[in-house]
Amino acid sequence: MTTMPPTVAGLPHVIHRSETELPFVNFMDGLAVQLLQVDIEAGLWVVRARFAPGLTLPRHKHTGEVFALTFSGSWKYLEYPEINTAGSYLFEPSGSIHTLHAPATNTEATEAWFAIRGANLNLNEAGEVESVWDAGFILDTYLALCKEAGHPAPNVIGI
């Protein structure tokens, strides 16, 4: 028999989601995402991402900070020499511009966790904004992709 710890009056309750409650969905070819938490007003979106070997995302600029932790595989920014491998932590300051790439030599999908403030401004070759991925866009897209894949409405923290 498991004994539950006593609750403390006035303290907020933690929010938990199991891995199976929030499905991974194919966001684009070679990229599956699991939206864990979203706060539209604060501009926060927290995702787990799985990158197929050889995937390159659009070059983008961040309007806020990004915090990233890699669980498996490897990835890098084409503009920098560092390679993120399992256990690597990365901080990206607001205003950073880069192109995420998972090397084709990876023998497994790369999985990483990202907490993103603000938006990704996806840039074309001329450096002009081509599209914007922010908390609202990610939420709407994730919900639509879950529905399209036949998943029940996910209970994302924040909605």
C-alpha angles and dihedrals in degrees: 000000000000117000115214116224115245117265119237115228114244097018117117117245118246118245118229133188124183119223091252095055094067113047127213110241131189105258094177137337106306096007126092120179138194113199108215103172139359135186110182095187093050092041092235125147125172119195142168110219133195116203121197116225109275096023117145118186123208116279105261145179122224120224090195141020125294127206116196137183122186119216103177142357121015140273138171144181111259089223094058135052098225118106120208112220134169108311095019119136121203132189118197117194122222110275096032117144123201149133117243114219133179107203117244087229091070110116094204140030113281113235123197139163121226132189106194128189116198125352142317107234102205110214133209124218091277091055093250121138108263099173140351126228112192137148093281094047093047093048094048092045094046093050092048092048092048090052092046090052091051097250119144115252104289120236096230113183107255100033 
